[in-house]
Amino acid sequence: MRFQFQIYSTILYALISHADGTVDSWQSFRRFTQGTAIDIPPPYNMSVISDEVCRNQTWFWLKSVSKFTTALTTTCKENDTECIAQRIQQMNDNLFAAQQVDSFGRLPSNVLGMNGIWQGSWEECVDVKAPGDPDYSTHFCWVSLATALTALSMGQSETQATCRSPLAVQWSICMPSTCENDDLTSLFRSMNGNLSKDVVRFCNVDCHPKKAPKRDAGFWIVSAYCLAAIVLMIVSSVIDYATESIGETNEVSERIRNKTWIKCLLTFSVYTNGAEILSVQKRPGQIECLHCIRALSMTWVICGHVLIHFLHTENMGELTKANKKFLNGVYTNPFFSVDSFLFLSGLLLSYLFVKAMDKNPRQIRSPIYWTLYYVHRILRLSPPYYLFIGFTTVMFDHFTVGPLRLDYLESAEPCRKTWWKNVLYINNLWDLQDLCMGHSWYLALDMQIYIFAPLLLIPLFYSPIAGGVSAFLIFAMSTAANYATFFKYDSPPSLLGFFVAQDTGKGTTFDFEQFLYFAPWIRCTPYVIGILTGYFLFKTKDKKLWMTWWLAVLLWLASAAIGVGCVFSLYDYVNGDPLNTAERASYYNWSRIGWAIGLAWVVTACERGWAGPIKSFMELGLWAPLSRLTYCGYLVHYFIIVSLLSLSRQPMHFVNMSAILFLQSFPVIVITFAVAFLWSCAFEIPSGKLEKMLISALLGSGNRRRGERVKPAELNEQNKVEVVKEESSNKDSTDSQEITNSVNSECKKDS
């Protein structure tokens, strides 16, 4: 209990003591508890607070604590009614100060079990009201502490290193709401001189507002565009249903639907858009098994991001024990879901690119084609993405009021500073501390690889040998960069290494993310394998390839072994068996390549009929609707996670991975896909249809004969919405297909 007593005595003493050390600390603390210590504002500690209002209110609170303790310790004679009345009055007038102190977090049980969340009472803190100052209010704050246990668990002695650790203790306090994070951080750091460095050091302070921010102009603008979208969806759905119900031969219906502004309005129809999303009809020429891979990868992403927030669980020791269960590697190593998306992106881009060039080889030299290759990509991806950036920036703080110490995306403040990097798709390249929508780095990564994909697509068009040489060079440069980066920063083999008490070398998590995890020159290899796979599938689609059953079984076993090895081969590492730098670099490089090769076999086997019941499972109709929602699902899922977790007023408690899956992840998955359905109907599909109409109008093609009514089924086929939605997570196939359609229209060819 000496540790707890030292923390509490230090914070109270340091707030009232002088800097010169002439006042004996314990004597001063005793006088403080007796209510006689505070008469003049101490010059040292208070001077570090730059905001005068904050400084005055902090001082007002401390004086009130002093008055309360004075009244509490004052002894009155039984018949001295005046003394008793004054004592009671003084206690009542200053009870708020004691309430504020009482709401502080306390040293909990299970400290040796790595309980690093010392949370007090949110409700008690935000309910503080001072009778003597109606303007006085408080807010709930977290103080990050570098403790001896943190340093011991990390094998570190430097305060800065332990402060950066996810194992740093989080202690809740209650301070005047006029005090900002910077002032409180300065105040608490000024106390470090009164503490033994081996026991605890104050790092920084992060305060949570007691209520949602005021509804400013941004709030009403975002609310207006959401309301406008809802109105458009309702009106367009009514018109769509009404005109479609009249019948195909009704001239009034045909005239209405063929008006340009009606066509634009109907792009928002939930009646049609919803049917397109939920359709389970299989279409000739589609690679149906990709729906399953995409949907499962999206759920894997969600489970991984839910698990990240349990790094702030109150029983961290139990979470680390979960690494000892072999199968839990599925939860703790979900990073290959990103490589799955990259592989699918490259495969679909390549398949549809080669298909387009096979129909019209002249497009390879068409400026219009290559202009649309990039322009279309931006126009298709950006509207739902940009709108959700705006939604997050304005609405995030309205949905996440609460005490919970969350990870990775705690406020919308980074979006207010660096939104422009998201707009330009460069937010993964530098300054990751201020990353807007933390998970949006993948969209930038995918866009950057897409931009340079023609460096492989064009050689493949002219010659498979030239394409193979280009792919080899890309692999070689990426591998060399991977090893060079690992030897420079001595990084762990995955992000998991930063959370399992392993030596993380010279680099930080930001270094790992910027130069390895988010880097397109490192992450491009699964994309390249996807491009080669798509090329192979198209070139062999009409050829009969023969394979013995035993060879197919052998390849399936090899593919499964590679996948299991990629996910579970860090089992010994996370349980204390170290890896040298070369081994870590090799795992990070070759595991992602191996994962993509395994997926390449799965897709090829399903397409060539070598998958048996696996093909039947992967081509079930239920995967298609989920697959079409993965892009919008990816956009909204992190917002959903943080919003749901913020509803809790108690620290998170880890039970086991199954509990996380069913109690936290499953509700997030359901709500994510529901919200994604609405966001897709409101913004993604309409923007895609409007963009196609615009390009067709600019190129002077694609117009239907006047009077020919567009039925929902025809609209689905005409606009290739099945393909548009099919590639919802990465959009590469959509880009290639619709660009091909536009360029073919320009060349007066059928799309």
Long-range contacts (C-beta under 8 A, 24 or more apart in sequence): 1-107, 3-107, 3-199, 3-200, 4-106, 4-107, 6-195, 6-196, 6-199, 6-200, 7-107, 7-171, 7-200, 10-191, 10-194, 10-195, 11-188, 11-191, 12-65, 13-194, 14-45, 14-190, 14-191, 14-194, 15-42, 15-45, 15-58, 15-62, 15-187, 15-191, 16-42, 16-45, 16-62, 17-42, 17-44, 17-45, 17-194, 18-42, 18-43, 18-44, 19-43, 19-44, 19-45, 20-44, 25-194, 32-66, 32-69, 33-69, 33-73, 34-69, 34-70, 34-73, 35-66, 35-67, 35-68, 35-69, 35-70, 35-71, 35-72, 35-73, 35-74, 36-66, 36-70, 37-66, 38-62, 38-63, 38-66, 44-190, 45-187, 45-190, 45-191, 48-183, 48-186, 48-187, 48-189, 48-190, 49-179, 49-183, 49-186, 49-187, 50-182, 50-183, 50-186, 51-178, 51-179, 51-180, 51-183, 53-178, 54-176, 54-178, 54-179, 54-180, 54-183, 57-133, 57-136, 57-176, 57-178, 57-179, 58-175, 58-176, 58-179, 58-187, 60-130, 60-132, 60-133, 60-136, 61-97, 61-100, 61-136, 61-176, 62-97, 64-93, 64-94, 64-96, 64-97, 64-130, 64-132, 65-94, 65-97, 65-98, 65-101, 67-93, 67-94, 67-97, 68-94, 68-95, 68-97, 68-98, 92-131, 93-131, 93-132, 96-128, 96-129, 96-130, 96-131, 96-136, 97-130, 99-124, 99-127, 99-128, 100-125, 100-128, 100-138, 100-174, 101-174, 103-128, 103-140, 103-172, 103-174, 104-171, 104-172, 104-173, 104-174, 105-171, 105-172, 105-173, 108-314, 110-314, 110-315, 110-317, 111-149, 112-149, 112-317, 113-315, 113-316, 113-317, 113-318, 114-149, 114-153, 114-167, 114-315, 114-316, 114-317, 114-320, 115-314, 115-315, 115-316, 115-317, 116-150, 116-167, 116-168, 116-169, 116-170, 116-312, 116-314, 116-316, 117-169, 117-170, 117-312, 117-313, 117-314, 117-405, 117-651, 117-652, 118-169, 118-170, 118-171, 118-172, 119-170, 119-172, 119-314, 119-403, 119-405, 119-650, 119-651, 120-172, 120-173, 120-174, 122-402, 122-403, 122-649, 123-649, 124-174, 125-172, 125-174, 125-210, 126-210, 126-211, 128-174, 136-176, 137-176, 137-177, 137-210, 138-174, 138-175, 138-176, 138-177, 138-210, 139-174, 139-175, 139-176, 139-177, 139-207, 139-208, 139-209, 139-210, 140-172, 140-174, 140-207, 140-208, 140-210, 140-403, 141-172, 141-173, 141-174, 141-175, 141-181, 141-184, 141-205, 141-206, 141-207, 141-208, 142-170, 142-171, 142-172, 142-173, 142-205, 142-206, 142-207, 142-208, 142-405, 143-170, 143-171, 143-172, 143-173, 143-184, 143-188, 143-202, 143-203, 143-204, 143-205, 144-168, 144-169, 144-170, 144-171, 144-202, 144-203, 144-204, 144-205, 144-206, 145-169, 145-170, 145-171, 145-200, 145-201, 145-202, 145-203, 146-200, 146-201, 146-202, 146-203, 147-199, 147-200, 147-201, 148-198, 148-199, 148-200, 153-501, 154-501, 155-501, 155-503, 159-197, 159-201, 159-203, 162-201, 162-203, 163-201, 163-203, 163-204, 164-508, 164-509, 166-311, 166-312, 166-407, 166-498, 166-499, 167-316, 167-501, 168-203, 169-200, 170-312, 170-405, 172-403, 173-205, 175-207, 177-209, 177-210, 179-207, 180-207, 181-205, 181-206, 181-207, 206-405, 206-410, 208-401, 208-402, 208-403, 209-397, 209-401, 210-401, 211-401, 212-397, 212-398, 212-401, 213-397, 213-398, 218-393, 218-394, 219-394, 219-395, 219-398, 221-394, 222-390, 222-391, 222-394, 222-395, 225-387, 225-390, 226-391, 229-268, 229-682, 229-683, 230-682, 232-265, 232-268, 232-682, 233-268, 233-269, 233-270, 233-681, 233-682, 235-265, 235-268, 236-265, 236-266, 236-267, 236-268, 236-269, 236-270, 237-268, 237-269, 237-270, 237-271, 239-265, 239-266, 239-269, 240-266, 240-269, 240-271, 240-272, 240-712, 241-271, 243-709, 244-271, 244-711, 244-712, 248-709, 248-711, 251-707, 253-709, 254-707, 254-708, 254-709, 255-707, 257-709, 257-710, 258-704, 258-706, 258-707, 258-708, 258-709, 258-710, 263-693, 263-710, 264-690, 264-693, 267-685, 267-686, 267-689, 267-690, 267-693, 268-681, 268-682, 268-686, 270-681, 271-712, 272-712, 272-715, 272-716, 273-680, 273-681, 273-685, 273-686, 273-721, 274-677, 274-681, 275-712, 275-716, 276-628, 276-685, 276-712, 276-716, 276-721, 276-722, 276-725, 277-625, 277-628, 277-629, 277-677, 277-680, 277-681, 277-685, 277-725, 278-625, 279-624, 279-625, 279-716, 279-722, 280-621, 280-622, 280-624, 280-625, 281-621, 282-619, 282-621, 283-722, 286-722, 286-723, 286-726, 287-347, 287-348, 287-351, 287-537, 287-603, 287-606, 287-607, 288-606, 288-618, 288-619, 288-624, 289-602, 289-603, 289-606, 289-607, 289-611, 289-615, 289-618, 289-619, 290-344, 290-347, 290-348, 290-603, 290-627, 290-726, 291-618, 291-619, 291-623, 291-624, 291-626, 291-627, 291-726, 292-617, 292-618, 292-619, 292-620, 292-623, 292-627, 293-340, 293-344, 293-599, 293-602, 293-603, 293-618, 294-340, 294-341, 294-344, 294-623, 294-626, 294-627, 294-630, 294-728, 294-729, 295-623, 295-626, 295-627, 295-630, 297-337, 297-340, 297-341, 297-344, 297-630, 297-729, 298-337, 298-626, 298-630, 298-633, 298-634, 298-637, 298-729, 299-665, 299-669, 300-334, 300-337, 300-340, 301-334, 301-337, 301-338, 301-634, 301-637, 302-637, 302-641, 302-665, 302-668, 302-669, 302-672, 303-331, 303-334, 303-660, 303-661, 303-665, 304-331, 304-334, 304-335, 304-337, 305-439, 305-637, 305-638, 305-641, 306-641, 306-660, 306-664, 306-665, 306-668, 307-331, 307-332, 307-334, 307-657, 307-660, 308-407, 308-408, 309-406, 309-407, 309-641, 309-642, 309-645, 309-652, 310-652, 310-654, 310-660, 311-407, 311-499, 312-404, 312-405, 312-406, 312-407, 312-651, 312-652, 313-651, 313-652, 313-653, 313-654, 314-651, 314-652, 314-653, 315-653, 315-654, 316-654, 318-654, 318-655, 319-654, 320-500, 320-501, 322-654, 322-656, 322-657, 323-500, 323-571, 323-574, 323-575, 324-575, 325-657, 326-568, 326-571, 328-657, 329-567, 329-568, 329-570, 329-571, 330-567, 331-657, 331-660, 331-661, 332-496, 332-574, 333-494, 333-496, 333-567, 333-568, 333-570, 335-494, 335-495, 335-496, 335-517, 336-566, 336-567, 336-591, 336-592, 336-595, 338-442, 338-523, 339-523, 339-526, 339-592, 339-595, 339-596, 340-526, 340-595, 340-599, 341-442, 341-446, 341-729, 341-730, 342-445, 342-446, 342-449, 342-523, 342-524, 342-526, 342-527, 342-530, 342-596, 342-730, 343-526, 343-527, 343-529, 343-530, 343-533, 343-595, 343-596, 343-599, 343-600, 344-530, 344-729, 344-730, 345-446, 345-449, 345-450, 345-527, 345-530, 345-727, 345-729, 345-730, 345-731, 345-732, 346-449, 346-453, 346-526, 346-527, 346-528, 346-529, 346-530, 346-531, 346-533, 346-534, 346-732, 347-530, 347-531, 347-533, 347-534, 347-537, 347-603, 348-530, 348-534, 348-727, 348-730, 348-732, 348-733, 348-736, 349-450, 349-453, 349-457, 349-530, 349-531, 349-534, 349-732, 349-733, 349-735, 349-736, 350-457, 350-460, 350-530, 350-531, 350-532, 350-533, 350-534, 350-535, 350-538, 351-534, 351-535, 351-537, 351-538, 351-733, 352-534, 352-733, 352-736, 352-737, 352-740, 353-457, 353-461, 353-534, 353-736, 353-740, 354-460, 354-461, 354-534, 354-535, 354-538, 354-539, 355-538, 355-740, 356-736, 356-737, 356-739, 356-740, 356-743, 356-744, 357-461, 358-538, 359-740, 359-744, 359-749, 360-743, 360-744, 360-747, 360-749, 361-461, 362-747, 363-740, 363-743, 363-744, 363-747, 364-458, 364-461, 366-743, 366-746, 366-747, 368-699, 368-742, 368-743, 368-746, 369-739, 369-740, 369-743, 370-454, 372-695, 372-739, 372-742, 372-743, 373-454, 373-735, 373-736, 373-739, 374-451, 376-691, 376-695, 376-735, 376-738, 376-739, 376-742, 377-447, 377-450, 377-731, 377-735, 379-687, 379-691, 380-687, 380-688, 380-691, 380-724, 380-731, 380-734, 380-735, 380-738, 381-443, 381-447, 381-731, 382-423, 383-683, 383-684, 383-687, 384-631, 384-632, 384-635, 384-679, 384-680, 384-683, 384-684, 384-687, 385-422, 385-440, 385-443, 385-635, 386-423, 387-683, 388-437, 388-635, 388-636, 388-639, 388-679, 389-415, 389-419, 389-422, 389-423, 389-436, 389-437, 389-440, 392-436, 392-437, 392-639, 393-419, 393-436, 396-639, 396-642, 399-639, 399-642, 399-643, 399-646, 400-642, 400-643, 400-646, 401-646, 402-646, 402-647, 402-648, 402-649, 403-649, 404-645, 404-646, 404-648, 404-649, 404-651, 404-652, 405-651, 406-642, 406-645, 406-646, 408-438, 408-638, 409-437, 409-438, 409-439, 409-638, 409-642, 410-642, 428-514, 428-518, 428-519, 428-520, 429-514, 429-518, 430-514, 432-510, 432-513, 432-514, 432-518, 433-510, 437-638, 438-638, 439-634, 439-637, 439-638, 440-635, 441-513, 441-518, 442-634, 443-634, 444-518, 445-518, 445-520, 445-523, 446-730, 446-732, 448-520, 449-520, 449-523, 449-524, 449-527, 450-732, 450-735, 452-520, 453-527, 453-531, 456-528, 456-531, 457-531, 460-531, 460-535, 464-535, 464-539, 467-532, 467-535, 471-528, 471-531, 471-532, 474-524, 474-525, 474-528, 475-525, 475-528, 475-593, 477-521, 478-521, 478-522, 478-524, 478-525, 478-589, 479-525, 479-589, 481-519, 481-521, 481-522, 482-516, 482-522, 482-585, 482-588, 482-589, 483-582, 483-585, 483-589, 485-515, 485-516, 485-519, 485-522, 486-516, 486-581, 486-582, 486-584, 486-585, 486-588, 487-581, 487-585, 489-515, 490-581, 491-516, 491-584, 491-588, 492-584, 493-570, 493-573, 493-579, 493-583, 493-584, 493-585, 493-587, 493-588, 494-570, 494-587, 494-588, 496-570, 496-574, 497-573, 497-574, 497-584, 500-573, 500-574, 502-573, 502-574, 502-578, 503-578, 505-581, 516-588, 523-592, 525-589, 525-592, 525-593, 525-596, 526-592, 526-593, 526-595, 526-596, 526-599, 529-593, 529-596, 529-597, 529-600, 530-596, 530-600, 532-600, 533-600, 533-603, 533-604, 536-604, 537-603, 537-604, 537-607, 540-608, 541-607, 545-608, 547-608, 547-610, 552-605, 552-610, 555-601, 555-605, 555-610, 556-601, 556-605, 556-611, 556-614, 558-601, 559-597, 559-598, 559-601, 559-602, 560-598, 562-594, 562-595, 562-597, 562-598, 563-595, 563-598, 565-591, 565-594, 566-591, 566-592, 566-594, 566-595, 566-598, 624-726, 626-673, 627-725, 627-726, 627-728, 628-680, 628-725, 628-726, 628-728, 629-673, 629-676, 629-677, 629-680, 629-725, 629-728, 630-676, 630-728, 630-729, 631-676, 631-680, 631-684, 631-727, 631-728, 631-729, 631-730, 631-731, 632-675, 632-676, 632-677, 632-679, 632-680, 632-683, 632-684, 632-728, 633-672, 633-673, 633-676, 633-728, 634-729, 635-676, 635-679, 636-672, 636-675, 636-676, 636-679, 637-668, 637-672, 637-676, 640-668, 640-671, 640-672, 640-675, 641-668, 644-668, 644-671, 680-725, 680-728, 684-728, 685-721, 685-724, 685-725, 688-719, 688-721, 688-724, 688-734, 689-719, 689-721, 692-719, 692-738, 692-741, 692-742, 695-738, 695-742, 696-742, 696-745, 699-742, 699-745, 699-746, 701-742, 701-745, 701-746, 701-748, 702-741, 702-742, 702-745
